[in-house]
Every structure is written in structure tokens, then in C-alpha cells.
């Protein structure tokens, strides 16, 4: 079994209170103890402050906890937002997301550093400079809240595994860590076998014909991995399938993660509705993963 909490991501953004409570009950009935304070929930709380108290009451009723959080993300919501007019608002939203997470007692939040594919005309080094500026501004807020910010490896060149490791190495503080995303990593491993792989398009739009394929992603990220997003695919797309329904090598990934010195949480980032998985299937699969040694 896992020595850290397992937490489940659910898109509650499209659910009303009754449906949300039903889904919470299903997770509790299937042995889950923790859910993710998702980007959708953080967004909703920003719109309606009363929702935070309501969510806490609903979770308490089922004996559930929010174990980790994900900040809102998107082209101008990420740390590399280049729009001078919107950038102050982006930074404010990221700080607010950290505050919201802390109000639930959450100790780790994942933030997207950003993708260069949305702004291919901007040089790569400029994207990294914007990310650094973002970290300079949000990390003090996170430290004051006792929350660790985790930057996630993505499919884009600007936030590929080597890039997020580089950024982390520039910030020795424990307030910054990494979030290992197994699905994104797998596309830099298995995408090479798919001529139409989505990750190829992400790199081609910034003028790079072939992504920097990497067979040692987890090895590089493991020392600073504080969170991890676990899901599967075949390398062609970011399909967020159940582990075992793709070609991620879980017999290598799970034992490695169990040795990660900073790991605080194991997150299931399977998209259940889109892929037609039941709560029971997902909870059972992650219990099985926990038995891999």
C-alpha cells in the first residue's frame, strides 16, 4: 500500500450540489478518504466564497478530506502569461488559489508553469523568465501559508521535464517542489512511435520538428517530486485513462514513487466521465497500484 494519502480528481465544475454529494458518497463508499480541491472548485470558490464552507460540510458528512489542490490554468492563467495587462490578475489568482487551498488545511498545490505553444512568437528564454518572475511572486505567499507549490511537467517544450527540473534547481526552498505527471511523461517516451502524436504538434508549433524524447523523466524528477498525477495513455494523446489502459510501465513507476523522499500525496488524475470509468473501478485500481513493490 502507499505510505502517503491517495487523492482523487473529479470534475465537480459541471455538477450541482446534489450530484456533487452523490459522487462524494460513492468515493467514501468505495474506500476513498481524500479528494482533490480541483482547479474547477477553486474557480467556483473565487466566484462564490460561500461555496468553501458548503464543500467542507459536504466532505465532513462523508468523512472525506481535501489532500491537495490544483490552481486554475490556461493560456494566460499560467506563470508565463505574457500579457502585461492581465499578468497582475494572473498572479493575484494564483496567490488566491494558494490561500483557498490553505484554508482547507491543504499543504500542496500544483501550478502550471505554462506552455510556449500558446505564444510561439516569444523566445523560449523569455517564457522561462516569466515563469521565474511568477515563482518570485507566488512563493512568498505560499511560504506564509505553509503550502508547497508544485510545478508540473507538461507536453510543451517550455515546461518539459528538463525545464521544470531546471527551474526547481534555481529555487532551493522547500516551498517549491515538482509534480510528476505520468501521462505527460509517457508522451515524451511513447509519442515517438505515433507520427500524429499530439505532443509532436505542441513542439512543431514552436518550430521544433521532433520533441526531446526522454526515457529517464521520473528518475530526474523523483528527488523533488512532492505530488504526482497518475493516469495512462498510449503516447498518442493526453487521454487520462485508468492505469493499465495504456502503456505506462507501472511496475517501474510505482516502486520509484514509493522511494521519493519528498512525496506527500498520490493523485489519481483519471478522467472518469470522459473515459466511462466508475468510481469503483478507479478506487480498486489505485488499491492495486498500492500493492506494487
TISEZA-521199 format. One record per residue (C-alpha): residue number from 1; residue in one letter; x, y, z. Coordinates in steps of 0.001 Angstrom, whole numbers, plus 500000, padded with zeros to 6 digits. Example, Ala and Ser with C-alpha at 12.3 -4.5 7.8 and 13.67 -1.06 7.14 Angstrom:
# residues 2
MARKE   seq   type       xx       yy       zz
MARKE     1      A   512300   495500   507800
MARKE     2      S   513670   498940   507140
This chain:
# residues 293
MARKE   seq   type       xx       yy       zz
MARKE     1      X   500000   500000   500000
MARKE     2      X   501001   503624   499668
MARKE     3      X   502531   505351   502689
MARKE     4      X   501111   508738   501613
MARKE     5      X   497455   509681   501015
MARKE     6      X   495802   508749   497721
MARKE     7      X   493580   511528   496417
MARKE     8      X   491065   511503   493564
MARKE     9      X   490438   514213   490994
MARKE    10      X   486817   514818   489995
MARKE    11      X   485462   517490   487651
MARKE    12      X   482885   518920   490034
MARKE    13      X   482591   522072   487942
MARKE    14      X   479608   520758   485997
MARKE    15      X   477818   519204   488965
MARKE    16      X   475174   520751   491177
MARKE    17      X   475194   520191   494938
MARKE    18      X   473089   517010   494849
MARKE    19      X   475252   515383   492183
MARKE    20      X   478400   516511   493975
MARKE    21      X   477223   514967   497240
MARKE    22      X   476301   511743   495439
MARKE    23      X   479786   511485   493926
MARKE    24      X   481409   512185   497290
MARKE    25      X   479298   509411   498810
MARKE    26      X   480351   506993   496057
MARKE    27      X   484012   507651   496760
MARKE    28      X   483558   507204   500502
MARKE    29      X   481562   504003   499955
MARKE    30      X   484412   502618   497857
MARKE    31      X   487066   503266   500463
MARKE    32      X   488423   506623   499331
MARKE    33      X   489472   509079   502014
MARKE    34      X   490698   512078   500007
MARKE    35      X   489662   514170   497018
MARKE    36      X   491456   516916   495093
MARKE    37      X   490466   520542   495524
MARKE    38      X   490445   520823   491756
MARKE    39      X   491001   523841   489559
MARKE    40      X   487265   523846   488869
MARKE    41      X   486409   524003   492563
MARKE    42      X   488986   526729   493178
MARKE    43      X   487455   528685   490298
MARKE    44      X   483976   528275   491765
MARKE    45      X   485120   529374   495223
MARKE    46      X   486637   532506   493689
MARKE    47      X   483208   533259   492226
MARKE    48      X   481251   532385   495369
MARKE    49      X   483059   532500   498704
MARKE    50      X   480159   530708   500433
MARKE    51      X   480948   527529   498496
MARKE    52      X   484073   526860   500572
MARKE    53      X   482058   526328   503752
MARKE    54      X   479471   524256   501894
MARKE    55      X   482146   521995   500393
MARKE    56      X   483749   521471   503786
MARKE    57      X   480401   520453   505256
MARKE    58      X   479737   518044   502383
MARKE    59      X   483179   516465   502739
MARKE    60      X   482830   516197   506524
MARKE    61      X   479494   514430   506107
MARKE    62      X   481233   511664   504143
MARKE    63      X   484400   511552   506237
MARKE    64      X   486450   512845   503295
MARKE    65      X   489313   515342   503158
MARKE    66      X   490885   517559   500524
MARKE    67      X   494502   516382   500472
MARKE    68      X   495891   518524   497647
MARKE    69      X   494874   521252   495224
MARKE    70      X   495281   522338   491622
MARKE    71      X   495367   526005   490664
MARKE    72      X   493351   527283   487675
MARKE    73      X   495311   527040   484439
MARKE    74      X   495167   528175   480826
MARKE    75      X   496991   530262   478261
MARKE    76      X   497008   533472   480330
MARKE    77      X   496408   531867   483745
MARKE    78      X   499818   530161   483886
MARKE    79      X   503035   531626   485282
MARKE    80      X   504368   532524   481824
MARKE    81      X   501420   534802   480991
MARKE    82      X   502955   537440   478670
MARKE    83      X   500009   539845   478625
MARKE    84      X   501140   542917   480619
MARKE    85      X   497546   543952   481266
MARKE    86      X   496369   540547   482524
MARKE    87      X   499550   539346   484229
MARKE    88      X   498844   541149   487540
MARKE    89      X   495442   539451   487661
MARKE    90      X   497022   536058   486905
MARKE    91      X   499414   536491   489809
MARKE    92      X   496577   537553   492078
MARKE    93      X   494563   534473   491068
MARKE    94      X   497496   532166   491776
MARKE    95      X   498007   533713   495200
MARKE    96      X   494295   533468   495889
MARKE    97      X   494313   529786   494889
MARKE    98      X   497097   529190   497400
MARKE    99      X   495122   530986   500113
MARKE   100      X   491995   528972   499312
MARKE   101      X   493959   525720   499495
MARKE   102      X   495460   526727   502836
MARKE   103      X   492006   527495   504235
MARKE   104      X   491165   523782   503819
MARKE   105      X   494378   522723   505544
MARKE   106      X   495924   521624   502243
MARKE   107      X   499727   521512   502152
MARKE   108      X   500451   521194   498423
MARKE   109      X   499093   522868   495288
MARKE   110      X   500026   522143   491678
MARKE   111      X   500561   525124   489388
MARKE   112      X   501187   525010   485645
MARKE   113      X   504349   526946   484776
MARKE   114      X   502947   527485   481278
MARKE   115      X   503151   526416   477652
MARKE   116      X   505019   528161   474861
MARKE   117      X   502624   526752   472239
MARKE   118      X   500083   529483   473005
MARKE   119      X   502678   532185   472299
MARKE   120      X   505150   530646   469813
MARKE   121      X   506454   534049   468775
MARKE   122      X   508013   534559   472217
MARKE   123      X   511561   533161   472668
MARKE   124      X   511934   530170   474971
MARKE   125      X   514188   532032   477412
MARKE   126      X   511538   534738   477775
MARKE   127      X   508965   532097   478746
MARKE   128      X   511341   530840   481419
MARKE   129      X   511986   534380   482645
MARKE   130      X   508238   534914   483012
MARKE   131      X   507974   531651   484945
MARKE   132      X   510798   532763   487235
MARKE   133      X   509087   536088   487811
MARKE   134      X   505882   534239   488652
MARKE   135      X   507649   531995   491138
MARKE   136      X   509369   535003   492704
MARKE   137      X   505945   536473   493379
MARKE   138      X   503885   533451   494452
MARKE   139      X   506414   531539   496555
MARKE   140      X   506446   534093   499410
MARKE   141      X   502651   533791   499572
MARKE   142      X   502903   530007   499632
MARKE   143      X   505565   530060   502336
MARKE   144      X   503434   532307   504531
MARKE   145      X   500533   529850   504101
MARKE   146      X   502606   526729   504737
MARKE   147      X   501804   525406   501260
MARKE   148      X   504274   523772   498871
MARKE   149      X   503908   524844   495237
MARKE   150      X   504465   522014   492762
MARKE   151      X   505259   522853   489150
MARKE   152      X   504132   520178   486723
MARKE   153      X   505864   518670   483721
MARKE   154      X   503723   519284   480662
MARKE   155      X   503700   518312   476997
MARKE   156      X   505142   521647   475897
MARKE   157      X   508795   522493   475309
MARKE   158      X   508796   525307   477880
MARKE   159      X   507582   523058   480708
MARKE   160      X   509047   519712   479684
MARKE   161      X   510585   517624   482496
MARKE   162      X   514076   519030   481940
MARKE   163      X   512682   522567   482151
MARKE   164      X   510798   522118   485429
MARKE   165      X   513820   520373   486961
MARKE   166      X   515961   523327   485843
MARKE   167      X   513553   525794   487458
MARKE   168      X   513383   523829   490700
MARKE   169      X   517176   523710   490900
MARKE   170      X   517199   527513   490804
MARKE   171      X   514926   527641   493880
MARKE   172      X   516396   525530   496722
MARKE   173      X   513500   526381   499059
MARKE   174      X   511246   523530   500198
MARKE   175      X   508284   525768   499347
MARKE   176      X   508812   524704   495725
MARKE   177      X   508623   521118   494521
MARKE   178      X   507708   519172   491418
MARKE   179      X   504549   517408   490312
MARKE   180      X   505312   514322   488222
MARKE   181      X   502561   513767   485648
MARKE   182      X   502752   510199   484343
MARKE   183      X   500555   510844   481310
MARKE   184      X   502550   513844   480145
MARKE   185      X   505787   511944   480746
MARKE   186      X   504570   508941   478767
MARKE   187      X   504021   511090   475706
MARKE   188      X   507711   512034   475748
MARKE   189      X   508507   508317   475853
MARKE   190      X   505916   506592   473639
MARKE   191      X   504903   509521   471452
MARKE   192      X   507895   508815   469218
MARKE   193      X   506020   505764   467881
MARKE   194      X   502985   507817   466806
MARKE   195      X   503516   510022   463727
MARKE   196      X   500415   512036   464642
MARKE   197      X   501057   512244   468386
MARKE   198      X   499659   515404   469935
MARKE   199      X   502942   516180   471642
MARKE   200      X   504629   516471   468232
MARKE   201      X   502199   519260   467324
MARKE   202      X   502921   521095   470578
MARKE   203      X   506621   521217   469702
MARKE   204      X   506189   521817   465976
MARKE   205      X   504140   524958   466590
MARKE   206      X   507205   526498   468270
MARKE   207      X   509480   525470   465406
MARKE   208      X   510862   522176   466722
MARKE   209      X   510295   519227   464390
MARKE   210      X   510903   516490   466942
MARKE   211      X   510266   516611   470714
MARKE   212      X   513162   515854   473039
MARKE   213      X   512255   512225   473730
MARKE   214      X   513278   511238   477245
MARKE   215      X   513395   507772   478823
MARKE   216      X   514552   508994   482254
MARKE   217      X   511879   511503   483278
MARKE   218      X   510861   510046   486628
MARKE   219      X   514489   509466   487553
MARKE   220      X   515180   513179   487021
MARKE   221      X   512068   514433   488808
MARKE   222      X   511946   511948   491679
MARKE   223      X   514211   513758   494194
MARKE   224      X   511948   516839   494202
MARKE   225      X   508554   515219   493486
MARKE   226      X   506086   516370   496140
MARKE   227      X   502926   515445   494223
MARKE   228      X   502212   513159   491290
MARKE   229      X   499329   512955   488818
MARKE   230      X   498828   509348   487792
MARKE   231      X   496939   508351   484645
MARKE   232      X   497641   506382   481480
MARKE   233      X   497711   506727   477689
MARKE   234      X   499359   505092   474675
MARKE   235      X   501603   508046   473863
MARKE   236      X   499406   509480   471132
MARKE   237      X   497287   511809   473261
MARKE   238      X   496693   513039   476808
MARKE   239      X   493678   510777   477337
MARKE   240      X   493854   510445   481157
MARKE   241      X   492906   506774   481145
MARKE   242      X   492954   504299   484004
MARKE   243      X   496381   502828   484782
MARKE   244      X   496683   499649   482736
MARKE   245      X   494648   501012   479822
MARKE   246      X   497755   502484   478207
MARKE   247      X   501439   501617   478099
MARKE   248      X   502906   503401   481127
MARKE   249      X   505176   500912   482902
MARKE   250      X   503557   500935   486337
MARKE   251      X   505887   498219   487625
MARKE   252      X   508662   500800   487317
MARKE   253      X   506732   503967   488201
MARKE   254      X   505114   502850   491462
MARKE   255      X   508199   501384   493206
MARKE   256      X   510138   504503   492230
MARKE   257      X   507473   506849   493598
MARKE   258      X   507401   504925   496868
MARKE   259      X   511049   505929   497321
MARKE   260      X   510542   509627   496518
MARKE   261      X   511944   511464   499565
MARKE   262      X   509588   514479   499396
MARKE   263      X   506379   512852   498142
MARKE   264      X   503296   513985   500082
MARKE   265      X   500428   512604   498021
MARKE   266      X   499483   510213   495201
MARKE   267      X   496837   511762   492972
MARKE   268      X   494548   509843   490636
MARKE   269      X   494056   512165   487659
MARKE   270      X   491959   509735   485624
MARKE   271      X   489135   511428   483720
MARKE   272      X   486310   509159   484757
MARKE   273      X   483372   510695   482904
MARKE   274      X   485210   511183   479607
MARKE   275      X   486519   507603   479655
MARKE   276      X   483424   505949   481188
MARKE   277      X   485017   504647   484379
MARKE   278      X   483077   504047   487566
MARKE   279      X   484211   505246   490981
MARKE   280      X   484517   501592   491997
MARKE   281      X   486859   500822   489080
MARKE   282      X   489102   503758   489863
MARKE   283      X   489344   503111   493605
MARKE   284      X   490008   499414   493033
MARKE   285      X   492758   500126   490506
MARKE   286      X   494593   502523   492821
MARKE   287      X   494368   499987   495627
MARKE   288      X   496028   497515   493235
MARKE   289      X   498735   500033   492349
MARKE   290      X   499497   500425   496026
MARKE   291      X   500391   496732   496223
MARKE   292      X   503140   497037   493592
MARKE   293      X   506565   496983   495236
